[in-house]
Amino acid sequence: MTLNEILNSCFLFRGLPNSYIEQLKAIGKLRSYNKKETIFFEGEPAEGFYIVVSGKVKIFKLSSEGREQILHIFGQGEPFGEAAVFAGVLFPANAAAMEKTEAFYIPRSGFERLLKNNPSLCLNLLAILSKRLMIFVRMIGDLSLKEVPARLATYLLISSAKLGGTDTITLDLTKTQLASLLGTIPETLSRILSRMQKAKIIDVQGSDITIKDKKELERISGLSQDEIGLTIS
């Protein structure tokens, strides 16, 4: 995809005239990162935000013991860092490339000038920040109230829905990274995957996980089809 196509596909800029996309390109710049390279640190001033052009980015926090908790993973066309930028606060977490990654950096000062002249962009921004808030509220509930099997079931159902309801999900992250995203450790995740496979709820073949019993997975997750749809809408 070209940069124009990626910016047009980004939820923030969807439906904007090409003239605004060109203005975005004029104020921003492409930045490249190697695998595991830090993009920003928790506590740094949020002076701009990013759109993933290629690769994957993880947003994470580190405990005092050095344990990593992944909060979110972003792929092509997705913005990250924008909430802190427009709240005028420091970055509340770290960001790093999970593989060789290219991101389009948009400085806050230049973007604010565009916002003043484009109400549609303001509405898009409000919508995506509201959706992010909903996702993080759900994540906090999952991590604090749900057991690990329910978190895994939720992840698999939402991943399936994002792919149009396909039964086979190819993990684009390692099991260690998935464990961190679910707030557990790799050994516990492996045991739960094995248990679900023995119960014929899923089938695991390498990085491919096939859902065999979606109704049982929904029961474990505690989510209805409507709630899954709301999460990905």
C-alpha positions in Angstrom: 0.0 0.0 0.0 1.1 3.6 -0.7 1.4 6.1 2.1 -1.7 7.8 0.7 -3.7 4.6 0.9 -2.5 3.9 4.4 -3.5 7.3 5.7 -6.9 7.1 3.9 -7.4 3.7 5.6 -6.6 5.0 9.0 -9.8 5.6 11.1 -8.7 9.1 12.0 -8.5 10.3 8.4 -11.2 8.1 6.7 -13.4 10.2 4.4 -11.1 13.2 4.3 -10.5 15.0 1.0 -7.1 14.2 -0.7 -6.1 17.8 0.0 -6.0 17.1 3.7 -4.0 13.9 3.2 -1.5 15.9 1.3 -1.3 18.4 4.2 -0.8 15.6 6.6 2.1 14.3 4.5 3.6 17.8 4.4 3.7 18.1 8.3 4.7 14.5 9.1 7.7 12.3 8.3 8.4 8.6 7.9 10.5 7.0 10.6 12.0 3.5 10.5 12.7 1.2 13.5 14.5 -2.1 13.9 12.9 -5.1 15.7 12.8 -4.4 19.5 13.8 -0.7 19.0 12.0 1.7 21.3 9.8 4.3 19.7 9.0 6.2 22.9 9.4 5.6 26.6 6.8 6.0 29.4 7.1 9.5 30.9 8.4 11.2 27.8 6.6 14.3 26.6 4.0 13.4 24.0 4.9 15.8 21.3 3.5 13.8 18.4 1.7 10.6 17.4 2.3 7.8 14.9 0.5 5.8 12.2 1.9 2.3 11.5 2.9 2.1 7.8 4.4 -1.4 8.0 5.3 -3.9 10.7 3.9 -4.1 14.2 4.2 -2.0 17.4 3.5 -3.0 21.0 2.4 -0.6 23.7 3.6 -2.0 27.1 4.4 -1.2 30.7 7.2 -2.6 32.9 6.8 -3.6 36.5 9.4 -2.7 39.1 10.7 -6.3 38.7 11.0 -5.8 34.9 8.0 -7.9 34.0 6.4 -6.7 30.7 2.7 -6.3 30.4 1.6 -5.7 26.8 -1.4 -3.3 26.6 -2.0 -3.3 22.9 -0.5 -4.3 19.6 -0.9 -2.1 16.5 -0.6 -3.0 12.8 -0.7 -1.3 9.4 -2.9 1.8 9.3 -3.5 2.1 13.0 -2.6 5.2 15.1 -0.8 5.1 18.4 0.2 7.7 21.0 -2.6 10.0 20.0 -4.4 10.0 23.3 -1.5 11.3 25.3 -0.7 13.9 22.6 -4.2 15.5 22.7 -4.5 15.2 26.5 -1.3 17.2 26.7 0.3 14.7 29.1 3.3 12.4 29.1 3.3 9.1 27.4 1.7 6.7 30.0 3.4 3.6 28.5 6.3 2.5 26.3 6.2 1.7 22.6 8.5 -0.6 20.7 8.7 -2.2 17.3 7.9 -6.0 17.3 9.6 -6.4 13.9 11.2 -4.1 11.3 8.7 -1.3 11.3 8.0 2.0 9.5 5.8 4.6 11.1 4.5 8.0 10.0 5.1 10.6 12.7 2.7 13.6 13.0 3.8 16.4 15.3 1.2 17.8 17.6 1.8 21.4 16.7 1.2 20.9 12.9 -1.8 18.6 13.5 -3.5 21.1 15.8 -3.5 23.6 12.9 -5.3 21.1 10.7 -7.9 20.4 13.4 -8.8 24.0 13.6 -9.7 24.0 9.9 -11.5 20.6 9.7 -14.4 19.7 12.0 -14.7 16.3 10.4 -11.2 15.5 11.6 -12.2 16.5 15.1 -15.2 14.1 15.1 -13.0 11.3 13.8 -10.5 11.9 16.6 -13.3 11.9 19.2 -14.7 8.6 17.9 -11.3 6.8 18.0 -10.5 8.1 21.4 -13.9 6.9 22.7 -13.3 3.5 21.1 -9.9 3.3 22.7 -11.4 4.1 26.1 -14.0 1.3 25.6 -11.3 -1.2 24.7 -9.2 -0.3 27.7 -12.2 -0.5 30.1 -12.9 -4.0 28.7 -9.2 -4.9 29.1 -9.1 -3.8 32.7 -12.2 -5.8 33.4 -10.7 -8.9 31.7 -7.4 -8.6 33.6 -9.0 -8.0 37.0 -12.2 -10.1 36.9 -11.7 -12.9 34.3 -9.6 -16.0 34.7 -7.0 -16.7 32.0 -9.1 -19.2 30.0 -11.8 -16.5 29.7 -9.2 -13.9 28.5 -7.9 -16.4 25.9 -11.4 -17.2 24.7 -12.2 -13.5 24.4 -9.0 -12.9 22.4 -9.8 -15.8 20.0 -13.4 -14.8 19.4 -12.5 -11.2 18.7 -9.6 -12.2 16.5 -12.0 -14.4 14.5 -14.6 -11.7 14.2 -12.0 -9.2 12.9 -11.1 -11.8 10.2 -14.8 -12.0 9.1 -15.7 -14.9 11.3 -13.1 -17.4 10.1 -12.5 -20.4 12.3 -8.7 -20.5 11.8 -6.6 -17.7 13.4 -2.9 -17.4 12.5 -1.1 -15.8 15.4 1.0 -12.9 14.3 2.8 -12.8 17.7 4.7 -15.3 19.7 3.1 -17.3 22.5 5.2 -15.3 25.0 3.9 -12.0 23.6 0.3 -13.4 23.6 0.8 -14.5 27.3 1.9 -10.9 28.1 -1.1 -9.5 26.3 -3.4 -11.7 28.3 -1.7 -10.9 31.6 -0.3 -14.4 32.3 2.9 -16.4 31.7 3.8 -18.6 28.8 3.6 -21.8 30.8 0.1 -21.1 32.0 -1.0 -20.2 28.4 0.5 -23.4 27.1 -1.4 -25.5 29.7 -4.7 -23.7 28.8 -4.2 -24.2 25.1 -3.5 -27.9 25.7 -6.6 -28.3 27.9 -8.8 -26.6 25.3 -7.4 -28.7 22.6 -8.1 -31.9 24.6 -11.6 -30.8 25.2 -12.0 -30.3 21.3 -12.8 -26.6 21.8 -9.8 -25.6 19.6 -7.1 -27.2 17.5 -3.5 -25.9 17.7 -1.1 -26.5 14.9 2.0 -24.3 15.3 0.9 -20.7 15.0 -2.6 -21.7 13.7 -5.5 -22.0 16.1 -8.7 -23.4 14.8 -12.0 -22.8 16.7 -13.8 -26.2 16.9 -16.6 -25.3 19.3 -17.5 -21.6 19.1 -20.5 -21.9 21.5 -18.3 -23.3 24.2 -15.7 -20.6 23.6 -18.4 -18.0 23.9 -19.5 -19.6 27.2 -16.0 -19.5 28.6 -15.5 -15.9 27.5 -18.8 -14.6 28.9 -19.3 -12.6 25.7 -22.3 -12.5 23.5 -22.1 -12.1 19.7 -23.4 -8.5 20.1 -20.7 -7.7 22.6 -18.0 -9.1 20.2 -19.5 -7.0 17.4 -19.4 -3.9 19.5 -15.7 -4.5 20.3 -14.7 -4.6 16.6 -17.1 -2.1 15.2 
